[in-house]
């Protein structure tokens, strides 16, 4: 199989994985803070950032957000998810570029989780024109740490498997 075909299959697998994890997450008990979720689909984003170039990662975030929103959500969920997903991707990409291998994948994931929450809360404040929503910020930060930790640990183990099997398409 040619490298471009393998890369396309890998990207498709990550989009599908993220969609399945998003769907599974809808069946789990809700976190008792408005807007907080485990963010299981972000495992695909963290894996993509570790193995693909930025453009491919951007495609994965947009594709999984739109497809998941169309299949399992609504326009509001798409707007919130894409804002959080894009801000999270950008923050993780920048921090990986700035710190390289000195920062663990778990730390990168926690940063991503924090920025995902910031993006979603920021868009909620803009759409609802209600700055009182910012009271949720400390709670969302507290939730972001364990959820980002979980996503980072899972991603780290999956990445070790992918590395053994030569899944790296950063070029």
C-alpha positions as CSV (number, residue, x, y, z in Angstrom):
1,X,0.0,0.0,0.0
2,X,1.4,3.4,-0.9
3,X,2.2,5.9,1.9
4,X,-0.6,8.3,0.8
5,X,-3.2,5.6,0.8
6,X,-2.0,4.4,4.3
7,X,-2.2,8.0,5.5
8,X,-5.7,8.5,4.2
9,X,-6.8,5.2,5.9
10,X,-5.2,6.3,9.1
11,X,-6.9,9.7,9.0
12,X,-10.2,8.0,8.3
13,X,-9.7,5.7,11.2
14,X,-9.0,8.6,13.6
15,X,-12.1,10.5,12.4
16,X,-14.2,7.3,12.9
17,X,-12.6,6.6,16.2
18,X,-13.5,10.1,17.4
19,X,-17.1,9.8,16.2
20,X,-17.5,6.5,18.0
21,X,-16.0,7.8,21.2
22,X,-18.3,10.9,21.0
23,X,-21.3,8.6,20.6
24,X,-20.2,6.5,23.6
25,X,-19.7,9.6,25.6
26,X,-23.4,10.5,25.1
27,X,-24.3,7.3,26.8
28,X,-22.2,7.9,29.9
29,X,-23.5,9.7,33.0
30,X,-23.2,13.4,32.7
31,X,-20.6,15.4,34.7
32,X,-22.6,17.6,37.1
33,X,-21.2,20.9,35.6
34,X,-23.0,22.4,32.7
35,X,-21.0,21.9,29.5
36,X,-18.4,19.5,31.0
37,X,-17.6,16.2,29.2
38,X,-14.8,13.6,29.3
39,X,-13.7,14.6,25.9
40,X,-12.9,11.1,24.7
41,X,-12.9,12.2,21.0
42,X,-9.9,14.3,21.8
43,X,-7.8,11.1,22.0
44,X,-7.9,11.2,18.2
45,X,-6.7,14.8,18.1
46,X,-3.8,14.0,20.5
47,X,-2.8,11.0,18.4
48,X,-3.1,13.0,15.2
49,X,-0.9,15.8,16.6
50,X,1.7,13.2,17.5
51,X,1.7,11.4,14.1
52,X,0.4,13.8,11.4
53,X,1.0,17.3,10.1
54,X,-1.1,20.2,11.3
55,X,-3.2,20.3,8.1
56,X,-4.3,16.7,8.6
57,X,-5.0,17.3,12.3
58,X,-7.2,20.3,11.3
59,X,-9.1,18.1,8.8
60,X,-9.7,15.5,11.5
61,X,-11.1,18.0,14.0
62,X,-13.4,19.6,11.5
63,X,-14.6,16.4,10.0
64,X,-15.3,14.6,13.2
65,X,-17.0,17.7,14.7
66,X,-19.3,18.2,11.6
67,X,-20.1,14.5,11.2
68,X,-20.7,13.9,14.9
69,X,-22.9,17.0,15.1
70,X,-24.9,16.1,12.0
71,X,-25.4,12.5,13.2
72,X,-25.8,12.8,16.9
73,X,-26.3,16.5,17.7
74,X,-27.6,19.8,16.3
75,X,-26.3,23.1,15.0
76,X,-25.6,24.4,18.6
77,X,-23.5,21.3,19.4
78,X,-21.5,21.8,16.1
79,X,-20.8,25.4,17.0
80,X,-19.7,24.7,20.5
81,X,-17.7,21.6,19.5
82,X,-15.9,23.2,16.6
83,X,-14.9,26.2,18.6
84,X,-13.6,24.1,21.5
85,X,-11.9,21.6,19.2
86,X,-10.1,24.2,17.0
87,X,-8.9,26.2,20.0
88,X,-7.7,23.1,21.7
89,X,-5.9,21.9,18.6
90,X,-4.2,25.2,18.2
91,X,-3.1,25.4,21.8
92,X,-1.8,21.8,21.8
93,X,0.0,22.4,18.4
94,X,1.6,25.6,19.7
95,X,2.7,24.1,23.0
96,X,4.2,21.1,21.2
97,X,6.1,23.4,18.9
98,X,7.4,25.5,21.7
99,X,8.4,22.8,24.1
100,X,9.0,19.8,21.8
101,X,9.6,16.6,23.7
102,X,10.3,18.4,27.0
103,X,6.5,18.4,27.8
104,X,4.7,15.0,28.2
105,X,1.8,14.0,26.0
106,X,-0.3,14.0,29.2
107,X,0.6,17.7,29.9
108,X,-0.2,18.6,26.3
109,X,-3.6,16.8,26.6
110,X,-4.4,18.8,29.8
111,X,-3.6,22.0,28.0
112,X,-5.9,20.9,25.2
113,X,-8.7,20.1,27.6
114,X,-8.4,23.5,29.3
115,X,-8.5,25.3,26.0
116,X,-11.4,23.2,24.7
117,X,-13.4,24.4,27.8
118,X,-12.2,28.0,27.2
119,X,-13.4,27.9,23.6
120,X,-16.8,26.5,24.4
121,X,-17.3,28.8,27.3
122,X,-16.1,31.8,25.2
123,X,-18.6,31.0,22.4
124,X,-21.4,30.5,24.9
125,X,-20.7,33.9,26.4
126,X,-20.8,35.4,22.9
127,X,-23.9,33.6,21.7
128,X,-25.9,34.0,24.9
129,X,-24.5,37.5,25.6
130,X,-24.2,36.5,29.2
131,X,-20.9,37.1,31.0
132,X,-22.2,35.6,34.1
133,X,-21.4,32.2,32.5
134,X,-17.8,33.0,33.3
135,X,-18.5,31.8,36.9
136,X,-18.2,28.3,35.4
137,X,-14.5,28.9,34.5
138,X,-12.9,27.6,37.7
139,X,-15.1,24.5,37.7
140,X,-14.3,23.8,34.1
141,X,-10.6,24.2,34.8
142,X,-10.9,21.7,37.6
143,X,-12.7,19.2,35.4
144,X,-10.2,19.8,32.6
145,X,-7.3,18.4,34.6
146,X,-8.6,14.9,35.3
147,X,-10.3,14.6,31.9
148,X,-7.1,15.8,30.1
149,X,-5.1,13.5,32.2
150,X,-7.2,10.5,31.2
151,X,-7.2,11.4,27.5
152,X,-3.4,12.0,27.7
153,X,-2.7,8.6,29.4
154,X,-4.9,6.7,26.9
155,X,-3.2,8.6,24.0
156,X,0.2,7.8,25.3
157,X,-0.5,4.1,25.4
158,X,-2.1,4.1,22.0
159,X,0.8,6.2,20.6
160,X,3.4,3.6,21.9
161,X,1.5,1.0,19.9
162,X,1.3,3.1,16.8
163,X,5.0,3.9,17.0
164,X,5.9,0.2,17.1
165,X,3.9,-0.1,13.9
166,X,5.4,2.9,12.1
167,X,2.4,5.2,12.1
168,X,4.0,8.5,11.5
169,X,3.0,10.8,8.7
170,X,4.2,14.2,9.8
171,X,5.7,14.9,6.3
